Amino acid sequence: MTDDIPTLYDWAGGADALSRLTEAFYVHVRKDELLAPVFAEMSSAHPAHVALWLGEVFGGPATYTSEHGGYPAMLAHHLGKAITEPQRRRWASLLMDAADEVGLPDDPEFRSAFAAYIEWGTRIALTNSQPGATPPPRAPVPHWGWGVAPPYQG
């Protein structure tokens, strides 16, 4: 890729857009019969932390790593949660709905990259959350890009 192609973070609208996304998303999570029990003890700061994680993953600042511990911290939040496949699927679906609700870009290139990360990330969270799971305790935060279809800039 060339330097003039924006990151997914920039294309999405940066920190403000991801904050709007996670705030809207967690409003729905709190009301959802499958997910509300998983997030019953969620702190009021949780949506902001997830926005920082997504921002870092999508090419924004490394704030989640510098302020919240990076991959090891994210991993710790999932260990032992025993997430089910229906919960994983609902989480991904509600996040995609929230992306529509808050007006994240809906061009095919962005949504394909966004959806690919959400699918990949939720499947890793599912696996890492199972009793007895032994994921690597240290790894870099993934840096997600456009994949094979960068944005059309005509």
Stockholm file with secondary structure:
# STOCKHOLM 1.0

chainA/1-154         MTDDIPTLYDWAGGADALSRLTEAFYVHVRKDELLAPVFAEMSSAHPAHVALWLGEVFGGPATYTSEHGGYPAMLAHHLGKAITEPQRRRWASLLMDAADEVGLPDDPEFRSAFAAYIEWGTRIALTNSQPGATPPPRAPVPHWGWGVAPPYQG
#=GR chainA/1-154 SS CCTTSCCHHHHHTHHHHHHHHHHHHHHHHHHCTTTTTTTTTCCTTHHHHHHHHHHHHTTSCCHHHHHHCHHHHHHHHHTTCCCCHHHHHHHHHHHHHHHHHTTCCCCHHHHHHHHHHHHHHHHHHHHHTSTTCCCCSCCCCCCCCCTTCCCCCC
#=GC SS_cons         CCTTSCCHHHHHTHHHHHHHHHHHHHHHHHHCTTTTTTTTTCCTTHHHHHHHHHHHHTTSCCHHHHHHCHHHHHHHHHTTCCCCHHHHHHHHHHHHHHHHHTTCCCCHHHHHHHHHHHHHHHHHHHHHTSTTCCCCSCCCCCCCCCTTCCCCCC
//
